[in-house]
Amino acid sequence: MKYNYVQAPLPFQGQKRRFLKPFKEALNEFPADAVYVDLFGGSGLLSHTVKEYYPDAKVIYNDFDGYSQRLEYVDKTNNLLSDIRVICAKSEARKERLPDDLHSEIIGRISKEEGFIDWVTISSSLLFSMNYVTSFEQLKKEKFYNKVRLSDYRADGYLEGVNRVKKDYRDLFAEYKNHPNVVFLVDPPYLSTDCSTYSKPDYWKLSDYLNVLKTIEDTSYFYFTSNKSQIIELCDWMETRGYCRSPFDGATTMKLNTSLTHNASYEDIMIYRYFG
């Protein structure tokens, strides 16, 4: 029996687990035998979900960030976390900051690790909420917390049946844009957000964001953004003033409120259209 993944098996910045239910409901408006091209594959959660929902669909997962390598080494990551868990157990306070001697002991254990190390998963197990690093040098400078999960990660069967590629999204789009039965999954990094855990360690600029909109002109798509970007307002403004037609014309928009603190929140947005 296949494991039902309701989130990506390993930590990833920006995965769409909160949208899974409305995403599946929206898939009912799309063909079961289409080619689904996940231009910004990320954690692969959208690709996995499409393949589970529509087994006959061809799903192309653009693993530009190397997530599948992290999945490949999940057993090695579990072994390292098992040793770190033993060290953390010397501190009775769960979720609290670890003392300097345990910090040093953990650093010593990690320094002995050879070969591939999944820095995102390791750092998410030790650092304060949603903080990640991508190197040993970065990790050594951080304060550690007693928050290693108590069970192993599992990833068996997660991307089974999904076709994996690693390309610039523009090249992948060009390859499939003239396909007669294609749906593009478009989930770029959010505008002006930190992309340090992505393959391109930079900020996603407005020009990058606007270039992505070319992938949803006259195509079938799922597009993800947030009200922080104000990209919808920009497109509406440009259309009403005669600059161009909005790529969101005729699309359905769904919004989910995300709370950061008791007085700070934003809206995640999913926009989709079947261009049949």
C-alpha positions as a printed Julia matrix, in Angstrom:
276×3 Matrix{Float64}:
   0.0    0.0     0.0
   1.32   3.41   -0.97
   1.89   6.0     1.73
  -0.44   9.0     1.43
   1.78  12.08    1.48
  -0.09  15.18    2.64
   3.12  17.21    2.66
   6.59  16.89    1.17
   8.56  14.16    2.98
  11.55  16.43    3.68
  11.51  20.12    4.68
  11.25  22.58    1.84
  10.69  26.32    1.81
   7.37  27.16    0.16
   5.76  23.75   -0.37
   2.04  23.87   -1.09
   0.63  21.44    1.48
  -2.13  23.83    2.61
  -3.45  23.97   -0.96
  -3.68  20.22   -1.51
  -7.43  19.9    -0.94
  -8.49  22.8    -3.22
  -5.8   21.76   -5.72
  -7.27  18.26   -5.97
 -10.8   19.65   -6.29
  -9.66  21.96   -9.1
  -7.98  19.06  -10.92
 -11.46  17.72  -11.66
 -11.76  20.48  -14.26
  -8.61  19.29  -16.06
  -7.98  16.19  -18.22
  -6.91  12.97  -16.53
  -4.62  12.12  -19.46
  -2.9   15.49  -19.93
   0.81  16.24  -19.68
   1.38  18.17  -16.47
   4.62  20.16  -16.49
   5.79  21.35  -13.06
   8.03  24.24  -14.13
   9.27  25.05  -10.62
   9.2   21.55   -9.16
  10.51  22.44   -5.71
   9.61  19.69   -3.27
   7.66  17.78   -5.94
   4.45  17.92   -3.9
   2.35  19.19   -6.8
   3.84  16.61   -9.17
   3.28  13.83   -6.64
  -0.31  14.91   -6.07
  -1.17  15.03   -9.78
   0.31  11.57  -10.38
  -1.59  10.11   -7.43
  -4.84  11.76   -8.53
  -4.44  11.03  -12.25
  -2.3    7.88  -12.62
  -2.58   7.98  -16.43
  -1.25  11.52  -16.67
   2.32  12.19  -17.73
   3.93  14.38  -15.07
   7.17  16.27  -15.7
   8.87  17.38  -12.5
  11.58  20.03  -12.89
  13.95  19.19  -10.04
  15.99  22.35  -10.46
  16.7   22.56   -6.72
  17.98  18.98   -6.39
  15.25  17.79   -4.04
  15.36  14.24   -5.4
  18.98  13.94   -4.27
  17.86  14.71   -0.73
  15.22  11.99   -1.07
  17.84   9.54   -2.29
  19.91  10.07    0.86
  17.02  10.03    3.35
  18.39   6.93    5.16
  21.77   8.61    5.59
  20.03  11.73    6.92
  17.99   9.62    9.34
  21.16   7.99   10.69
  22.77  11.36   11.34
  19.62  12.7    12.99
  19.43   9.59   15.15
  22.84  10.39   16.64
  21.91  14.06   17.05
  18.69  12.99   18.79
  20.71  11.08   21.38
  22.78  14.18   22.1
  19.68  16.39   22.36
  18.13  13.93   24.81
  20.72  15.08   27.37
  18.69  18.28   27.61
  15.31  17.78   29.26
  13.74  20.95   27.89
  12.05  20.15   24.59
  12.02  23.01   22.04
  14.36  25.08   24.21
  17.82  26.33   23.3
  20.57  23.76   23.74
  23.54  24.64   25.97
  26.93  25.36   24.41
  28.42  21.98   25.38
  25.69  20.1    23.48
  26.05  22.51   20.56
  29.74  21.6    20.41
  28.98  17.9    20.67
  26.52  18.08   17.76
  28.98  20.05   15.65
  31.61  17.42   16.43
  29.3   14.62   15.31
  28.36  16.39   12.06
  32.03  17.12   11.3
  32.64  13.35   11.15
  29.96  12.83    8.51
  31.32  11.98    5.08
  29.73  12.52    1.69
  26.37  14.13    1.07
  24.7   16.04    3.91
  21.15  17.34    3.65
  21.77  20.73    5.24
  18.17  21.89    4.92
  16.79  18.91    6.83
  19.56  18.97    9.44
  19.25  22.7    10.04
  15.44  22.56   10.2
  15.88  20.01   13.0
  18.11  22.29   15.07
  17.32  25.91   14.26
  14.5   28.16   15.35
  11.28  27.96   13.33
  11.68  27.84    9.52
  15.36  28.77    9.53
  17.66  26.89    7.16
  21.32  26.88    6.23
  23.1   25.32    3.27
  26.61  24.7     4.61
  28.56  23.53    7.64
  30.15  26.95    8.07
  26.73  28.57    8.33
  25.43  25.94   10.72
  28.32  26.33   13.18
  27.39  29.98   13.73
  23.77  29.3    14.67
  22.17  28.65   18.05
  20.67  25.16   18.36
  17.31  24.16   19.79
  16.09  20.82   21.1
  13.59  20.23   18.29
  14.8   17.17   16.36
  11.73  15.17   15.32
  11.29  11.95   17.25
  10.66   9.73   14.22
  12.56   9.05   11.01
  11.73  10.69    7.71
  10.31   8.46    4.99
  10.19   9.07    1.25
   9.44   5.66   -0.28
   7.32   5.87   -3.42
   7.0    9.63   -3.22
   7.88  10.46   -6.84
   7.07   7.06   -8.32
   5.94   7.36  -11.94
   6.97  11.02  -12.19
   9.41  12.05  -14.94
  12.27  14.09  -13.5
  14.24  16.7   -15.41
  16.54  19.52  -14.38
  16.31  22.55  -16.66
  15.82  26.27  -16.69
  12.04  26.71  -16.54
  12.11  28.74  -19.76
  13.7   25.87  -21.68
  11.22  23.39  -20.24
   8.3   25.66  -21.12
   9.6   26.07  -24.69
   9.77  22.29  -25.01
   6.1   21.77  -24.12
   4.33  25.05  -24.94
   3.0   23.75  -28.28
   1.84  20.4   -26.9
  -1.9   19.97  -27.59
  -2.78  18.62  -24.14
  -0.49  20.27  -21.59
  -1.11  21.88  -18.21
   1.6   23.99  -16.6
   2.1   24.02  -12.83
   3.66  27.4   -12.07
   4.88  27.99   -8.53
   7.81  30.43   -8.68
   9.53  31.8    -5.57
   7.5   34.62   -4.13
   8.46  38.15   -5.07
  11.16  39.72   -2.84
  11.51  36.61   -0.7
  14.72  34.96    0.44
  15.71  32.21   -2.02
  18.85  31.09   -0.2
  17.76  27.45   -0.07
  17.04  27.37   -3.8
  19.63  26.63   -6.46
  19.7   30.32   -7.32
  20.68  32.05   -4.03
  19.21  35.43   -4.77
  16.0   37.38   -4.49
  13.2   36.78   -6.95
  12.94  40.17   -8.63
   9.97  41.8   -10.34
  11.48  41.27  -13.79
  11.85  37.54  -13.04
   8.28  37.38  -11.84
   6.9   39.16  -14.89
   8.84  36.88  -17.24
   7.09  33.89  -15.65
   3.72  35.3   -16.71
   4.6   34.41  -20.32
   4.11  30.76  -19.34
   0.4   31.28  -18.57
  -0.58  33.27  -21.64
  -3.14  31.22  -23.59
  -2.26  28.02  -21.73
  -3.9   25.74  -19.18
  -2.29  26.33  -15.83
  -2.17  26.39  -12.07
  -0.4   29.49  -10.82
   0.59  30.21   -7.23
   1.38  33.56   -5.66
   0.5   35.66   -2.6
  -1.02  39.06   -2.0
   2.45  40.23   -0.95
   3.52  40.26   -4.58
   0.52  42.34   -5.75
   1.08  40.76   -9.16
  -2.67  40.4    -9.76
  -3.24  44.09   -9.07
  -0.38  44.97  -11.42
  -1.82  42.87  -14.25
  -5.29  44.34  -13.72
  -3.84  47.85  -13.76
  -1.95  47.2   -16.99
  -5.04  45.74  -18.64
  -7.4   48.56  -17.65
  -4.92  51.09  -19.0
  -4.51  49.31  -22.31
  -0.94  48.02  -21.9
  -1.77  44.32  -22.27
  -4.38  41.66  -21.62
  -4.21  40.12  -18.15
  -3.01  36.47  -18.21
  -5.57  35.82  -15.46
  -8.61  36.55  -17.65
 -11.17  33.77  -17.3
  -9.29  32.11  -14.46
 -10.56  30.98  -11.05
  -8.87  32.4    -7.96
  -8.72  30.74   -4.53
  -7.2   32.33   -1.43
  -5.99  30.95    1.9
  -5.13  33.13    4.85
  -1.76  32.39    6.45
  -1.05  33.71    9.93
   2.53  34.53   10.86
   1.78  35.96   14.31
  -1.38  37.0    16.16
  -1.35  40.35   14.32
   0.45  39.54   11.05
  -0.88  37.48    8.15
  -0.99  37.27    4.36
  -2.96  35.46    1.68
  -1.65  32.55   -0.37
  -3.3   32.5    -3.78
  -3.95  29.74   -6.33
  -5.19  30.76   -9.78
  -6.14  28.17  -12.4
  -7.64  27.99  -15.86
  -8.29  25.18  -18.32
  -7.68  26.52  -21.81
  -9.52  23.85  -23.74
